Amino acid sequence: MSHHFDVLVIGGGVAGLSVAWRAARRGSRVAVADPDPGSGASHAAAGMLAPVSEVTYTEEPLLRLGLASLARWPAFAAELTEDGGLDLDYRAEGTLDVAFGSDDLAALDELAAFIDKLGLPAERLTGRECRRLEPMLAPSVRGGLLAGGDSWVDPRRVVKALLTALQRRGGALVRSRVAGLTADASERITGVRLASGETIGADLTVLAMGAWSGDLDGLPPEAVPPVRPVKGQIMRLRSPAPILGRCVRGVVHGSSVYLVPRGDGELVVGATQEEMGFDTRVTAGGLWELLRDARELVPGVTELEVRDVVAGLRPGTPDNLPLVGPSAVAGLSLATGHHRGGVLLAPLTADLLLPPPSGEVDELRTICSPLRFQEHR
């Protein structure tokens, strides 16, 4: 293995692997360093590509990023399927937000008006129309909002395909823990030091360690990303055939729950949001809340087989926007802080770090530049 690369990515999640694969596709010498790639937040993710149904009133910059990345997903999926040789279960039937009580209906009306103001595609539905689309919905559903442009994908398949595609394109996979960064006399980052003591050099080092991105030896204080872990527990259920045709979301007992179907009959139910530090325990209370709320939307979920339960740590930032682009230190870029949007934003993240000439890319790079927090320090 060469000990010097054009691009070295620290972290084998969906964001880091997407950057590495795209760089390798463009002819760069690339390596990814991670002892267990794909085992972090990407392993726990549901894979919703849903910027419209997840829009909030205070996060329009995040919506811009999400829409820009969603538009890239069809080409991204086609290229990755070709390079990785694996069906990603990429689907684009939309997301259905449903409501139960009068307060929920009023909130959906306000959301529909906001989405319409933004010029985004969404269709207001009655309860009967919702059940016509999804017969397994509870009879108590009184209305819904269909975001027909939303999509979803299986993140575990995406990671597996990225690992294959990267290596087929000549990229190296270093299954070792990174102990720290290395720098030259001018304090430019020159690569990494592995736990084994071996060093790997790079013209550009990309820090993509998710919630752990701020905890790396040799990271200069001015370049430490303000990320924190946000715990999410998730369940994977199984039925002989899919019980839903599209993603279904709702607010139950004041908390949001979603159900994401896979083509093979798997149903992903998620996800809690807990500020618990680096706690990755799966708890009885977290799973009970998920099943309780999911049953309100689709009563039949209680009959399904439990195939997997997992807790992951999303990398959150103070403004809920990702940190993508050059850091305050030469030779080091960031690709972290994606919170719930790591899978959705993967294609855009690669474009922002390896940008083609585009005015749109320049504007979006400004939104998620890691340098935006410098003046607050």
Buried (B, 14 or more C-beta within 10 A) or exposed (E): EEEBBBBBBBBBBBBBBBBBBBBBBBEBBBBBBBEEBBBBBBBBBBBBBBBBBBBEEEBEBBBBBBBBBBBBBEEBBEBBBEBBEBEBBBBBBBBBBBBBEEEBBEBBBEBBEBBEEEEBEBEBBEBEBBBEBBEBBBEEBBBBBBBBBBBBBBBBBBBBBBBBBBBBBEBBBBEBBBBBBBBEEEEEBBBBBBEEEEBBBBBBBBBBBBBBBBEBEBBBEEBBBBBBBBBBBBBBBBBEEBBBBBBBBBBBEEEBBBBBBBEEBBBBBBBBBBEBEEEBEEBEEBBEBBBBBBBBBBBBBEEBEEEBBBBBBBBBBEBBBBBBBBBBBBBBBBBBBBBBBBBBBBBBBBBBBBBEEEEEBEEBBEBBBBBBBEEEE
